[in-house]
Amino acid sequence: MNEIPRLLMAGTQSGVGKSSLTLALVVAFRRRGLRVQTFKVGPDYLDPGHLAQVSGRPCYNLDGWMAGEDYCRRLFEDACAKADIAIVEGVMGLFDGSSAESLSGSTAEMASWLKLPVFLVVNVHGMARSIAALVKGFSEFDERVSIAGVIANMCGSESHARWLQQALVAAGAPPLLGRVMRDAFPELPSRHLGLVSAQETDWSDALIDRLCELAENAIDLDKLLQQSAPASPIKAGEEKTSFSTARRGLKLAVARDAAFQFYYADLFDALRGRGVEVQFFSPLDDDSIPLLCDGLYLGGGYPELYAHKLAANEAMRQSVKEFCGSGKPVYAECGGLIYLCREVAVDNEICPMVGVLPSRTRMLKKRKTLGYVEATLQMSTLFGAVGTRLRGHEFHYSELCDDPIGNDGWQAAYHLRKNRGAQVRDEGYQKGHILASYAHLHLASQPQALDSWIENMYAARETTRSNNETS
């Protein structure tokens, strides 16, 4: 691969400011003329949107539990091919992941796989010499992880920063490469577990300027670049696919706007690489699905925030409903599932939706569920035959008010199991070529699932063509 500098911004825990610091670094290095390729560890959709916005390039998720080592290495290598530096933002604390006993699913696991020097962000409010004990513990916890430097956030003064630096030097811990004073960051609006989406943030020139100025003044960027010098090359495995070039020319309609925005960038790369034309449309603003499409994908997002506008766009709701009755593959996840339901209740107001899935949904004040899941197909679906296993995650504040299984021909397509526990439940609601679920599946790392999806679109197109010829 192109041996460019690469670094990973990690935190001692969530909420220490690593997202804001990562954004500031990206802006500063771009201002220096570097092409910055960004990544986000974990299943997050929001941070990648901001990183893509400020970098001017797609941001890719690196998730060890969902995608596996070979895939993450191959994705990292491919995405860095035309960049000058790679910046990876971690998730939660450095060693937090899907296991209490190993690196599985953690930022540290990705640092180990991709040989990334780690820059540890520490909230030092109310902290003095204890920073040395904390950082030394992190740096010696696992020999597979290399901490190259420390960035202290929430410093009280320059003398406070010097004290922290002296403590780290005296303890033989990784050096202090940056200190950010309290209230130095421009305020970025947040929701639930992190920032609001990039589409809701005003990325003005003034905001970009402030982030750049902060990075230049608070961090030794030259030393950070020096510490990010490329290590030995990483080795990526080959993708295994049974895809036939005869299937090229298919068109997939994808809902993408402020209400539907939760997608992994590598999925679209993988589909386009298989010859699928991805056509984006807006259920909020357009009148209909793009013409002559062979499949429909309704991703996650915030349909509840735009429920009234979605309900008011009757032409689009009718277009989606007609497409669902066409026999062509339809896949809806989380927000897309809500949109396919009869209605959604938001703050005691009822908003009609498409009406294909015979259920109602309602928004809750507290989070319904969060975590990794594994779906085992208990019937053939768009993504494979019985027994196929797919990994993903759930994160939603809504629930179905009535179970669609057994109603009007709808069946349970999945046995869904959380990665922390043995309990299995029926999920994945399927009828004919329509599949809806709360689970966000990581499909790009499952080439057989993508191939199956494409085969289903191709078969539906051929059936439609045959029917038109005989009518």
N, C-alpha and C positions, 0 to 999 in steps of 0.2 A: 504494500500500500504506500501511498504518499506519506512519508514520515514527517508529518507536521507536528508542531508543538500541541500538546493536549493537556487539559487540566480538568479537575473535578472539584466543584464547589459543594462542600458538605457541611452539615451542621451537627452540633452536639445533640440537638433535639429540634423538633418543629418550632417555628416561631422565632428563630434567632436572626432572621433577616437574610437568609441565603438567596431567596428569590430576588429581592431588590438588589443585592450585591451582584448577582449573576447578570441581571439586566444592565447594571451600570458598567460592568466589565465589557459586555458585548458592545455597548454603545461606544465606549472609550477606544476599544481596539478597532472598531469600524472607522472611527474618526482618524485613526492612525493609518488608515488605508488597507487594513487587513480584511480578507474575506473570512467571516466567522461562521463556522458550522456549529449549531447548537443541538443539544440533546437533553432529554429529561428522563431521569430514572423513575420507574414506576408507571402506574396506569393513568396518571394525571392528564387531563385535557386542557386545563386552564393555563398553567405555566407555559406549555409549548406554544399556545397561541400568542402570548406576549413575547416569547423568545423569537418566534417567527417574525413578528411585527418589527422588532428592533434590529434583527439581523438581516432582514430582507431575503431570507431563505427558509424553506420548510424546516421545522424542528421535529426531530424524531424521538419517540419514546424507546427507552431501553429497559425492558422488564425481564429480569431473569426467571421469575416464576412462570410467567405466561408464555414467554417466547423461547427460553433456553439459551445456552451458551453459544452454540454455533450460529444461530440466527442473529444474536446480538452482535457478535463479532463481524459477521458478514455485512450487516446493516451499517455498523460504524465505519467499516472500511469503504463501502460504496459511497456513503454520504460525504466522507471526507475527501473524496477523490479530487475535487476542484476547490478546496478551501486552503486557507493559510494557517488557521488555528482551529482547534476543536474545543468547545467549552461545554461541559456536562454539568447540569444541575442535579444534585442529589434529591432524595426524598426522606422526610422525617429526620431522625438522627442517623449518623453514619452507619451504625450497626443494627438499626431497626429494620426488620423485614418480615418474612412470612414464617419464620421459625425462631423460637427462643433458644435454640441450641446450635445454630449454624448461621452462615452468611446468607442462606437462601433468601432471595428476593430483596436483598438489602443494597444500599448504595455501596457498601464495602465490597460486596460480591462483584459488582460491576467494575469497581476500581481494580480488583484483582484480575478479572478476566481481560480487561482492556489495558492493563498496566498504566493506569492513570495516576499521576501524582495528585494527592488530595490536599486541598486548602481548606482548613477547618475554621468555620465561622463560630465564634463564641460570643454569647451575650454576657458582657463583663460588668453589667450594672451591679454594683454592690460587691464586686470581686476584686481581690488584690493578688497576693501570692498564690492563692488557691488555683489560679489559672494554670500554674505549673503542674500541680498535681493532676488537674483535669486533663490537660493536653498530654502529659506524659502517660497517663493511663490509656488514652485513646491511641497514642502512637505505638504503644507496646502491647496492645490487646491482641493483635493478630499480625504475625510477621508477613502475611501476604499483602498487607495494606501499608502503603508508604505515605505518611503525612509530610508534605514538603514545606508547609508554612501555616501560619495562623493569622486570621483577620479578626480583630477585636471590635465588636459592635457595641454601641451604647456606652462608649467611653465618657467619663465625666469631664476630663480635661487633658491637656497635653502632659502634665505631670503624672496623671493616672496612667496614661499610655506608656510613659517611660518606666514606671514602676512595673507594669505588666511585662514589658520587654526585658527588664533586668531579671525578673523572676524566671522567665523562660530560659534565658541564657545561663543563669546559675544552676538550673536543674538539668541542663543538657537536653532540653526539649526543642522541638522544631521552632524556628524563629518567628517573630512577629513581623509580618509583611504589610499590615494595614491596620489602621485604627479609625473608626467612624464615630464621630461624636453624637451624643444624644440629639434627637430631633433633626439630624442632618439630612435624612432622606425626604424627598418630596412625598407627600401623602398619596398612596395608591389605594383606591377603594377595594374592599374585600367582601366576600360572601362565603358562608359555610366554611370550607377548609382552606381557603386561600383567596387570591385576588379574584375580582370579577373578570369576565372574559375580556379579551383584547378588543372585541367589537364595542364594548361598553366603556372602554377607557379612552380618554382624549389624549392620544399620543402626539401632542403638540411639539413644535420645535423648542418651545421653552422648557417642556418637561425633559426632552432628550438632552438639551443643553445642561440642565441641572444634574442629571444622572452622570453625564460625561465629566462635568466639573468635579463631582463628588469622587468619582473613581480616580481621576488624575491627582487630586489633592490628598485623598485618604489612603491610597494603596501605592506601594512601590511597584508599579507596573513593569518596569524593566527587570527587576529582580524576580517578579512573578513569572515573566516570560522565560527568563533564564532557568528557573526551577521547573518549567514546563517542557523543557527540551525532550524530544521524543525518545522513548526507551526502545528496546529491541522490538522488531516487528511482531504483530499479532497474526495468528493464523486463523483464517475463516474457512469453514466447511463449504461444500457445494450444495446448492439447493436441489432438492429432488422433486421433480414434477413430471406428470404424465401428460402435460398439456399438449394439445395438437394445434399446429398453426392453422389448420383448416377452420378453426373456430374464430379466427380474427374477424373484426368488423362488427362485433356486438356493441350495443350501446346500453349503458346503465345510467338511469336517471337517479341523481343523488340530491336529497333535500339539504340545502345549506344556506342558512341565513342566521339571524340573531336567535331564532327559536330552535334551530337544529344545527349544532356546530361541533358536536363531540365525535371526532373522527381521528384515526391514526393516519398520519401522512404516508407512512410506508404502505398502507393498504392500497391507496390510489396508485402509487408507483408500481406495486405488484400487478394490479389489474391492467394498467396501461402496458406493462411489459408483456402481458399475455394478449395484447391486441384489443383490449376493451376500451371503448371511448367513454370516458366519464363525463356526463352532462349534468352540471349543477343547475338547480332551480330553487326558487324561493316559495315555499307554501304561504308566506306572509304577503308577498307582493305580486306574484305571477298569477295568471288566470288558469293555467293548466300545466300538466307535466309535459316536458319536451316531446315532440312527435317522434314516432318510429323507434321508441326505446324497447329493449328486450327484457328489462328488469327494472325494479324500483327498490331503492334503499333509503329508509327513513331512519336517520341516526338519532343519537341522544342530544340533549340540550336543555333548554328552558321553555318548553311550550307553555308552562303555567304562567310565565311572566307575560306571554303574548296570547293568552287564551282567547281574549275577546277579539283580537285582530284575526286570529286563525278561524274563529267561529264566523266572523263577518265575511270572510272570503269564501262564500258559498260555491263559487265557480271552481276554485281549487279543490275544495272538499269533494265536490261531485266528480272532478277529474280523477282524483285518487281512488275514489270508490269504484269508478268504471274500470280503472286499470286493475284493481284488485279482482274484478270479475272477468278479466280477459284471459285468465289461464297462464299469464306470464309470472315469473317469480317475483315475490315481494318479500323483503326482509325489513323488519322494524324492530329497533331495540330501544328500550327505556323511554325516552321522549317520543320516539316513533311509535311505540306501543300505545302511549297515552293518546296520540293523535288518531290512531286507528279505532279507538274505543268509541262508544256512543256519546259519551260526554265526560267532562272533567269538572269537579267541584273545587273552586278556588275561593277561600274566604266566604264560604256559604253561597257563592254565586255559581250557577250551573251554566257551563258553556258547551254547546254541542260541538262534537268533533266529527270524524268521517263516518263512524257508525258501521264499520266492517266487523270489528271484534265486539261480540255481544256482551260487553261489560262496561261498567262505569269506573272511573278512577277519582280519587280525591287526594288533595295535597294535605300533608300533615305539618304540624308545627315543629316536630322533631324528626331527625333522620330515621328512616325506616330500616335501612341496612347499609353496611359498608364492608367490603372484603373481597378476597379472591374466591372464585368458584370454578369448579370443573363440571362441564356438561357432558354426559354420556348419552348418545342418541338412542332412544328406545323405539324409534321408527325412522325410516328413511326420510331425510330432509334435503334442503338445498345443499347442505354441506357434507353429505355423505350417507353411508348405510348404517344400519343398526350396529351399535357397539363403538362407533367413532367417538373419540374423546377430544373435547375442545376446552381450552382454558380461557378464562376471562375474569371480569370482576363486576360487582354490583355496587352502586352508589345512588340512592334515590330517596326523596322525601315524599313519595306518593305510594299509594297502594290500590290494588284492585278491590272494588267493593263487592263484586260477585265473581265467582270462579267461572271462566268460560268453558272449562273442560266438560264435555258431554252436552254442551248446548249448541244446537244447530250444526252438528258435525265437527266441532272443534275438539282436538285431541292434544294430549300432553306429549311433546316431542322429546323432552329431556328428562333424565334423572339428574338433578342438580345437587352438588355437594360442596359445602364450604371447605376451604383448605384446612381450616382449624375445626375439625370435628367430623364425626362419622355420619351425622344425620343426612339423609337423602330425601329430597322432595320432588314432586312432579312440577315441571315448569316448561317453558317453551311452548307456545300455543300455536298449533298448526291446523290448517284446513286447506286441502289442495296444495296450491303453490304458494300459500301465504304462511309466513313464519314470523311470530312476534314474541319478544322476550324482554325481561328486565336486565338480562345479563349482557354486558358489553364484551363480546368475544374478540380475541386477538387473532384475526383470520390471516393476516399477512405472514405469520410464522407457521401457518398450516397449509402448505402448498396443495395437499390433496383436497382440502376443503374448498380452496379457491377453484381448483380444477372442476370439482363437482358443481359448484355454483355456476361456472361458465357453461358446463355441459347442460345444466338445467335451462339456462337462458337460451342456449343454442337449440335444444329440443323444442322449447316453446315457440321459438321463431319459425322453425321448420314446420311445426304443426299449424301455426297461423298461416304460413305461406301455402301449405297444402289445402287448407280449408278455403282460402281465397281463390285458389285455382279451380276448385271443384264447385264453387258457389256460382 
